[in-house]
Amino acid sequence: MNLDLDVLAIAGVLAQHMGQLHAYEHLIVYALAFGPFIVLGIVVWFVRRRDLAEEAAEAAAAEPDDSVSSTHPRAT
């Protein structure tokens, strides 16, 4: 238990020693913290969109073509 308190004390002293972060350092910290999740979300969005387009194309190819041809009209 004493070791945990020592680690916390050292972390507190180091944080105070380093001082306040500059604006660009805040930006770097936020980019490192949240950037991978944003990139993952974008990748998931693009892959999902591609998969939905492929499913729609497969469904359209599987449907029979009921359109009337101009050379062979349907008999009424």
Backbone as ProteinMPNN parsed JSONL, in Angstrom:
{"seq_chain_A": "MNLDLDVLAIAGVLAQHMGQLHAYEHLIVYALAFGPFIVLGIVVWFVRRRDLAEEAAEAAAAEPDDSVSSTHPRAT", "coords_chain_A": {"N_chain_A": [[0.825, -1.185, 0.0], [1.989, 1.202, 0.674], [3.708, 1.63, -1.424], [2.008, 2.322, -3.53], [1.15, 4.858, -2.718], [3.553, 6.226, -2.845], [4.088, 6.16, -5.582], [1.955, 7.685, -6.544], [2.589, 10.105, -5.315], [5.016, 10.735, -6.554], [4.134, 10.978, -9.187], [2.479, 13.202, -8.915], [4.346, 15.185, -8.197], [5.936, 15.226, -10.505], [4.049, 16.095, -12.385], [3.545, 18.687, -11.462], [6.066, 19.748, -11.729], [6.481, 19.808, -14.484], [4.762, 21.803, -15.269], [2.31, 24.088, -16.724], [0.617, 23.266, -19.772], [1.275, 24.377, -23.091], [-0.756, 25.887, -25.679], [-0.47, 24.543, -28.159], [0.546, 22.17, -27.226], [-1.601, 21.144, -25.806], [-3.266, 20.645, -27.973], [-1.805, 18.621, -29.255], [-1.904, 16.612, -27.291], [-4.673, 16.123, -27.187], [-5.077, 15.263, -29.811], [-3.562, 12.913, -29.85], [-4.976, 11.493, -27.94], [-7.673, 11.322, -28.814], [-7.602, 11.074, -31.564], [-7.068, 8.444, -32.778], [-9.555, 7.176, -32.355], [-11.29, 8.771, -33.814], [-10.292, 8.391, -36.404], [-10.768, 5.637, -36.626], [-13.581, 5.632, -36.533], [-14.155, 6.972, -38.945], [-13.083, 5.163, -40.807], [-14.709, 2.907, -40.322], [-17.157, 3.981, -41.104], [-16.756, 4.431, -43.896], [-16.213, 1.789, -44.802], [-18.568, 0.489, -44.092], [-20.366, 1.905, -45.704], [-19.414, 1.114, -48.233], [-19.9, -1.652, -48.116], [-22.705, -1.687, -47.926], [-23.356, -0.62, -50.421], [-22.384, -2.643, -52.079], [-24.099, -4.743, -51.308], [-26.535, -3.694, -52.162], [-26.083, -3.615, -54.916], [-25.8, -6.342, -55.461], [-28.356, -7.206, -54.774], [-29.868, -5.843, -56.67], [-28.924, -7.051, -58.97], [-29.861, -9.594, -58.634], [-32.598, -9.398, -58.879], [-35.303, -10.034, -61.109], [-35.537, -8.753, -64.433], [-38.053, -6.684, -65.227], [-38.648, -4.816, -67.051], [-39.959, -3.282, -69.996], [-39.0, -4.054, -73.205], [-37.929, -2.089, -75.969], [-37.803, -3.235, -78.453], [-39.15, -5.636, -78.255], [-42.124, -5.543, -77.345], [-44.477, -6.179, -74.717], [-47.171, -8.415, -74.972], [-50.523, -7.421, -74.859]], "CA_chain_A": [[0.0, 0.0, 0.0], [2.887, 2.34, 0.75], [4.264, 1.814, -2.762], [1.01, 3.039, -4.324], [1.185, 6.261, -2.325], [4.798, 6.785, -3.36], [3.93, 6.35, -7.027], [1.068, 8.833, -6.717], [3.318, 11.305, -4.922], [5.993, 11.017, -7.615], [3.377, 11.458, -10.349], [2.052, 14.57, -8.608], [5.507, 16.07, -8.26], [6.316, 15.364, -11.914], [3.056, 16.922, -13.058], [3.777, 20.076, -11.062], [7.369, 20.158, -12.239], [6.372, 20.076, -15.911], [4.045, 23.066, -15.432], [1.139, 24.13, -17.595], [0.868, 22.98, -21.177], [0.973, 25.425, -24.063], [-1.934, 25.584, -26.506], [-0.14, 23.513, -29.139], [0.721, 20.909, -26.502], [-2.959, 20.651, -25.575], [-3.723, 20.102, -29.249], [-1.109, 17.347, -29.466], [-2.439, 15.638, -26.339], [-6.023, 15.749, -27.628], [-4.951, 14.502, -31.049], [-3.104, 11.566, -29.493], [-5.989, 10.812, -27.135], [-8.93, 11.087, -29.523], [-7.357, 10.868, -32.988], [-7.288, 7.073, -33.25], [-10.984, 6.862, -32.354], [-11.891, 9.492, -34.937], [-9.876, 7.675, -37.62], [-11.501, 4.376, -36.636], [-14.959, 5.931, -36.901], [-14.194, 7.285, -40.378], [-12.856, 3.907, -41.539], [-15.913, 2.094, -40.184], [-18.197, 4.611, -41.912], [-16.491, 4.16, -45.311], [-16.348, 0.355, -45.073], [-20.008, 0.188, -44.017], [-20.978, 2.456, -46.908], [-19.023, 0.256, -49.351], [-20.607, -2.919, -47.992], [-24.115, -1.464, -48.265], [-23.431, -0.452, -51.876], [-22.221, -3.973, -52.672], [-25.331, -5.495, -51.072], [-27.565, -3.143, -53.044], [-25.768, -4.048, -56.28], [-26.124, -7.767, -55.546], [-29.815, -7.337, -54.746], [-30.367, -5.377, -57.963], [-28.563, -8.052, -59.986], [-30.645, -10.803, -58.408], [-33.99, -9.166, -59.25], [-35.576, -10.235, -62.54], [-35.763, -7.51, -65.161], [-39.438, -6.631, -65.695], [-38.844, -3.661, -67.924], [-40.431, -3.595, -71.357], [-37.982, -3.739, -74.198], [-38.508, -1.328, -77.086], [-37.864, -4.102, -79.631], [-40.092, -6.72, -78.003], [-43.109, -5.122, -76.348], [-45.334, -7.237, -74.169], [-48.521, -8.538, -75.558], [-51.553, -7.059, -73.89]], "C_chain_A": [[0.871, 1.251, 0.0], [3.483, 2.65, -0.622], [3.297, 2.591, -3.646], [1.022, 4.527, -3.993], [2.445, 6.942, -2.833], [4.689, 7.076, -4.855], [3.041, 7.559, -7.292], [1.779, 10.139, -6.365], [4.322, 11.704, -5.993], [5.278, 11.561, -8.843], [2.907, 12.889, -10.128], [3.192, 15.56, -8.706], [5.938, 16.277, -9.707], [5.332, 16.254, -12.661], [3.249, 18.391, -12.711], [5.094, 20.603, -11.626], [7.278, 20.547, -13.712], [5.607, 21.373, -16.173], [2.859, 22.933, -16.368], [1.55, 23.829, -19.033], [0.533, 24.2, -22.017], [-0.21, 24.988, -24.908], [-1.626, 24.475, -27.515], [0.08, 22.157, -28.461], [-0.637, 20.301, -26.141], [-3.503, 20.002, -26.846], [-3.087, 18.739, -29.525], [-1.669, 16.262, -28.545], [-3.82, 15.17, -26.777], [-5.971, 14.922, -28.909], [-4.502, 13.069, -30.76], [-4.175, 10.783, -28.733], [-7.204, 10.424, -27.961], [-8.758, 10.786, -31.008], [-7.591, 9.45, -33.475], [-8.765, 6.683, -33.298], [-11.705, 7.559, -33.499], [-11.55, 8.789, -36.249], [-10.623, 6.347, -37.724], [-12.945, 4.595, -37.048], [-15.105, 6.227, -38.382], [-14.017, 6.022, -41.204], [-14.097, 3.021, -41.484], [-17.021, 2.655, -41.067], [-18.001, 4.309, -43.392], [-16.67, 2.687, -45.656], [-17.817, -0.047, -45.042], [-20.724, 0.699, -45.262], [-20.659, 1.594, -48.135], [-19.775, -1.063, -49.317], [-22.085, -2.777, -48.337], [-24.294, -1.281, -49.767], [-23.279, -1.795, -52.582], [-23.482, -4.807, -52.488], [-26.45, -4.995, -51.974], [-27.337, -3.576, -54.485], [-26.091, -5.525, -56.471], [-27.63, -7.98, -55.569], [-30.411, -6.894, -56.073], [-30.057, -6.387, -59.064], [-29.409, -9.31, -59.842], [-32.107, -10.629, -58.806], [-34.185, -9.425, -60.739], [-35.909, -8.885, -63.191], [-37.167, -7.531, -65.749], [-39.683, -5.463, -66.635], [-39.236, -4.118, -69.317], [-39.369, -3.138, -72.343], [-38.648, -2.986, -75.355], [-38.614, -2.196, -78.332], [-38.875, -5.217, -79.476], [-41.105, -6.278, -76.951], [-43.942, -6.3, -75.87], [-46.672, -7.232, -74.861], [-49.537, -8.194, -74.48], [-52.856, -7.746, -74.181]], "O_chain_A": [[0.513, 2.254, -0.618], [3.734, 3.812, -0.941], [3.726, 3.435, -4.432], [0.917, 5.364, -4.89], [2.407, 8.112, -3.212], [5.145, 8.117, -5.329], [3.34, 8.369, -8.168], [1.594, 11.154, -7.036], [4.461, 12.887, -6.303], [5.76, 12.502, -9.475], [2.933, 13.7, -11.053], [3.023, 16.656, -9.239], [6.273, 17.396, -10.093], [5.738, 17.077, -13.481], [3.127, 19.252, -13.583], [5.203, 21.782, -11.961], [7.92, 21.505, -14.144], [5.8, 21.985, -17.223], [2.458, 21.834, -16.751], [2.676, 24.101, -19.448], [-0.38, 24.96, -21.695], [-0.617, 23.828, -24.85], [-2.436, 23.567, -27.702], [-0.175, 21.114, -29.063], [-0.799, 19.081, -26.168], [-4.123, 18.94, -26.796], [-3.763, 17.814, -29.977], [-1.882, 15.127, -28.972], [-4.116, 13.975, -26.749], [-6.745, 13.979, -29.067], [-5.009, 12.123, -31.363], [-4.271, 9.563, -28.864], [-7.715, 9.313, -27.825], [-9.688, 10.29, -31.645], [-8.253, 9.261, -34.496], [-9.18, 5.94, -34.187], [-12.628, 6.997, -34.088], [-12.417, 8.61, -37.105], [-11.064, 5.974, -38.811], [-13.483, 3.819, -37.836], [-16.067, 5.789, -39.013], [-14.72, 5.825, -42.195], [-14.492, 2.447, -42.499], [-17.746, 1.896, -41.71], [-18.961, 3.969, -44.083], [-17.227, 2.369, -46.707], [-18.263, -0.837, -45.875], [-21.586, 0.013, -45.813], [-21.527, 1.368, -48.978], [-20.238, -1.547, -50.351], [-22.657, -3.661, -48.975], [-25.288, -1.744, -50.329], [-23.965, -2.059, -53.57], [-23.896, -5.507, -53.412], [-27.231, -5.793, -52.493], [-28.293, -3.874, -55.201], [-26.599, -5.921, -57.521], [-28.127, -8.838, -56.3], [-31.364, -7.506, -56.554], [-30.849, -6.556, -59.991], [-29.647, -10.015, -60.823], [-32.793, -11.622, -59.05], [-33.324, -9.072, -61.546], [-36.49, -8.001, -62.56], [-37.446, -8.304, -66.665], [-40.83, -5.167, -66.97], [-38.879, -5.214, -69.751], [-38.909, -1.996, -72.315], [-39.811, -3.236, -75.671], [-39.446, -1.915, -79.195], [-39.409, -5.702, -80.473], [-40.951, -6.611, -75.776], [-44.077, -7.302, -76.572], [-47.208, -6.2, -75.266], [-49.419, -8.627, -73.333], [-53.832, -7.55, -73.458]]}, "name": "protein", "num_of_chains": 1, "seq": "MNLDLDVLAIAGVLAQHMGQLHAYEHLIVYALAFGPFIVLGIVVWFVRRRDLAEEAAEAAAAEPDDSVSSTHPRAT"}
